[in-house]
Amino acid sequence: MTHAMPNKDQKELGNKFRKAREAAHLTQLEVAKAAGINVSYYAEIERGEVNPSFDKIKKIVRALKLDSFDIV
């Protein structure tokens, strides 16, 4: 996990995931399990504290049943 993406972008990505998760009436644990990632790490992504890999982003997008363009 790297912090290469500026914090503003990390926060924006996290907010998009949080809003999509809430709209789907899912918990962080449910999304993390569906994406195959640790719930603590998923929570850090939502808070914009980490820069997830492209692979992790794809898994979360699938877990939330989003179109990839919804998060760009």
HELIX and SHEET records of a PDB file:
HELIX    1   1 ASN A    7  ALA A   23  1                                  17    
HELIX    2   2 GLN A   28  ALA A   35  1                                   8    
HELIX    3   3 VAL A   39  GLU A   46  1                                   8    
HELIX    4   4 PHE A   54  ALA A   63  1                                  10    
HELIX    5   5 SER A   68  ILE A   71  5                                   4    
END                                                                             
